[in-house]
Structures are given as structure tokens and as C-alpha cells.
């Protein structure tokens, strides 16, 4: 008679190692070289088309006409410089507005992500926590500032938000104290009992006069009876 032997193959669960901000700081390459923050490409200023003067250069020996020519030439150059400065100012303002809009969008996205992942469900509170973290943690600040410098830095930044989200979630986590729960149950039971019976009928301790060891003994007995 053949006996079949069944071998149970047990697989050991792989241990999940959570990355820290130090790991992500190195992954982004910020430990070996300063983060290169991507700068928006500056558009060249529009070239001004300078029309050739419709008049000829006067004879230098014609003093009056030559003076007038030099004066008009200086005026034209001043107007050209002013026009160029205005154009450069408009371009710089547009670039600043674009950068600020992009920055605000990225901050909102990060805040919404952290609010959801941490469980606090409050983007404004998440924004405050991220701001404080960047102010107090140089490595997180470096990861944030270098987030767009390379694909590796972008990946490290996304993971860093996950790390920070977990830490913020633990900070605002409401934990139940088993002893506190037991004490609340005992106190509730005591109040219910005292509302239906008198002190003499129920043989309940006199909580108003009990002090020190007597109060602790009565309290311990009350907790044991209601657990």
C-alpha cells in the first residue's frame, strides 16, 4: 500500500522595511551633491527692430545740424532702453506668477496627500505640519527643494511624503487606554447604582468622605466588580 506524503510548504512573510527620510535623502542624491533645483527657462526678450533713420547724417562741419542729430540720436537710444527694460520687467513678472502658481499647486497637492494618508482629513492642518517639518528638518527641506531636479529626487520626494504622513498620523492618533475605559465603566455603574439605592441599602462606600488608602481600596474593589 502506497502512502502519499504531503509536504507542507511554508513561506515566510517578507519583512517590510520602511524607508526613513535619511534613506530618501540619499536616494535623491542629496548627500553627495547639492540639489539642483530646476529653474524655469527664461524666454529671451523680444528683439526690438530699430528702424534706420530716414535722414542722413549731417556734415560734421555743419555744427547746428550735427548737434541736433546727436541730440535726437541720444533720445532715441534712451527710448529704446526704456522700452527694453519694460519688456524685461513684464517677462520677469509673468515668470514669477507662473512659478508661484505652480508652487501653490504643488503645496496643495502635498497637503491633500498628507491629510488623506495621515487620517487627519484636514489639508490646512497638513499644510501647517509640512511647513513646520520643512522649518525644523533640514533633510526634508532639501528633499522638498530638490523634488524636481531629477526622476530619482521626485521619487524620493513622493516617498518622503508617505513617511511624514505616517508620523503626522501617529501624532494625532487617539489611543484608548484600557485602564481609563475600565474606570469609566466602573464610575458609570456606580452612578447608576447610587441613583436607585441609598448609601445604607447598597452598602456602597461613602465616596464623599473616603480619602487616601480607603478611597484607593474602594476604587479598586469597584473596578474589579465591574470588569
Secondary structure, 3 states (H helix, E strand, C coil): CCCCCCCCCCCCCCCCCCCCHHHHHHHCCCCCCCCCCCCCCCCCCCCCCCCCCCCCCCCCCCHHHHHHHHHHHHHHHHHHHHHHHHHHHHHHHHHHHHHHHHHHHHHHHHHHHHHHHHCCCCHHHHHHHHHHHHHHCHHHHHHHHCCCCCHHHHHHHHHHHHHHHHHHHHHCCCCCCHHHHHHHHHHHHHHHHHHHCCHHHHCCCCCCCCCHHHHHHHHHHHHHHCC
